Amino acid sequence: MATAVIRHVLGLAINNPARYGLDFAFTATFLALLLGMWKSKADLLPWDVAALSAIIAARLMESS
């Protein structure tokens, strides 16, 4: 609970992540984690489905 409050306060303090380069840092961290989980080409189908679902959901949320 205390860590959630700390993260919330810090999140409010950083109102523009791009100013500090954090927008790319989040992407780089995600890609590093993703490549660490890579085992074979069989991983591509679920990753593609998840990526497509995320893109569709983001587009639907933007239009609301």
N, C-alpha and C positions, 0 to 999 in steps of 0.2 A: 504494500500500500504506500509506504513512504517513497519507494523508488518511482512509483507511478506519479506521485505528486511532483517529485523532483524533475522527472522527464517532462511533465506538463509545463512546469514553470520555465524550464530551459527551452522547450519548444516555442513558448510564447515570446521568449527573448530573441529568438532567431526568426524574425518575420519574413526574411528574404534569403532562403538557403543559397540561391545563386550568387549572392554577394560574397559569400565565403567559399564558394566552390563546392558546396555540399550537394548540390543537385547531381553533379557527376559522381561524387563520392558514393552516393547511395547506389547509383547504377553500377559502378565498378565493384562495389562490395557484393551486390547481387550476382553479377557475372562471375566473380571469383568463387562464390558458393556454388553456383550452377555448374561451372566447369569441374569443381571438386567432386560433384556427384555423378559426373559423366562416366558411364560404363561401356555402352555400346550404342549402335544405331537404333536399337529397340527403344531407347529413351526418348527419341525424337518425337514419336507420335503423341505421348501424353503431354510433353512440353509444348508441342504445337497446339494441341487442343486447349491447354491452359492459357497459352498466350492469346489465342483467338478469342477465347471466352473473356479474358481481361480487356482486350481491345473493344469488343462489342459492348461489354458492361460500361466501360469508360465513355464510349460514344453515347450510349443511352442515358447515362447520368448527366452528361454535358447538356443534352437537349432538354432536360427537365427544368 
